[in-house]
Amino acid sequence: MSILDTIRARRSVRTFDGADLRAGDIEKIEECAKSASNPYSIPIEWRILSAGDGLSSPVIVGAQRFIAGKMRRTEHAEEAFGYSFEKIVLLCEELGVGTTIIAGTMDRGAFERAMGLESGEVMPCMSPLGYPAKKMSIREGMMRAGIKADTRLSFGEIFFDGAFDKPLADGGAISDALEAVRLAPSAVNKQPWRVVIEENAAHFYIKHARGYGAGTGWDMQKIDLGIALCHFELAMREMGFEPRFELGEPGVSAPEGVDYIASFRW
Ligand SMILES: Cc1cc2nc3c(=O)[nH]c(=O)nc-3n(C[C@H](O)[C@H](O)[C@H](O)COP(=O)(O)O)c2cc1C
């Protein structure tokens, strides 16, 4: 399956069939987690945990396993975490293993204990791992409808042609990579990514939503940006481009509440 097909097929899964993960799948997920690097070169320790002892989520039904990651709380930790987690999520999708990145709806203390969280470390999110049930629970259906999980902002609302006042009309040769960004999952489906396209460059920005930690030194929405960067880079590579990751304000004037995150050049 191409990466774009995998990205198109993925959706958050909250209702599982109750079966444990097959040993072969656990092995592949562990292998992927070990090598799931990120452009910030920030190390993340991943563990696959068995359900029980508070390791559950009020929105998840029938999952026997969870995966969680922990890391030092450093600059760019959020983007790095989102980027690496999404590599694992996409591998799971290829294996037929369902996931939902979860930052809020969990017993955080139980997961932090299971991860052996130490001072200075953070466990931003976890995900259930399992095989999707044939039918989603009523609660899952209601939740998806409530956050409009099947919709995304339109192309012209998130991609810009050199400046934020000029919506991008056409993605040209990189259209598919931009579509991979547009389809990415995000917390409460807020889709905070905004991307300014210049010749052979894409500059990623975050449009902060109120109440998601902007200004607290820890911004959950930057995890969404990490996921978007991951989708873009993987799609570009598959399309034959060689995107180089860069951190450096491109000098584009950004609207109030919109901040620069990172760029790719090719
Ligand atoms: C950083 C992040 C945090 C999330 N936290 C939760 C959560 O706490 N509970 C939950 O049910 N879903 C959570 N989600 C899943 C989103 O609600 C979901 O990705 C979004 O609604 C789009 O739906 P889709 O993944 O099916 O495309 C989270 C997703 C991300 C990326």
The ligand as a Gaussian input file, in Angstrom:
#p B3LYP/6-31G(d) Opt

LIG

0 1
 C       -2.648000      14.908000      19.814000
 C       -3.984000      14.198000      19.732000
 C       -4.711000      13.996000      20.885000
 C       -5.940000      13.306000      20.840000
 N       -6.602000      13.060000      22.029000
 C       -7.738000      12.321000      21.994000
 C       -8.403000      11.984000      23.217000
 O       -7.990000      12.369000      24.315000
 N       -9.517000      11.212000      23.132000
 C      -10.019000      10.756000      21.934000
 O      -11.006000      10.042000      21.937000
 N       -9.417000      11.079000      20.762000
 C       -8.292000      11.836000      20.762000
 N       -7.651000      12.139000      19.577000
 C       -8.193000      11.667000      18.287000
 C       -8.865000      12.794000      17.478000
 O      -10.105000      13.112000      18.064000
 C       -9.033000      12.378000      16.013000
 O       -7.759000      12.172000      15.434000
 C       -9.772000      13.412000      15.176000
 O      -11.086000      13.585000      15.659000
 C       -9.863000      13.017000      13.680000
 O      -10.453000      11.760000      13.522000
 P       -9.689000      10.584000      12.810000
 O       -8.412000      10.320000      13.593000
 O      -10.628000       9.425000      12.854000
 O       -9.360000      11.033000      11.418000
 C       -6.442000      12.837000      19.599000
 C       -5.691000      13.050000      18.429000
 C       -4.470000      13.705000      18.482000
 C       -3.679000      13.887000      17.230000

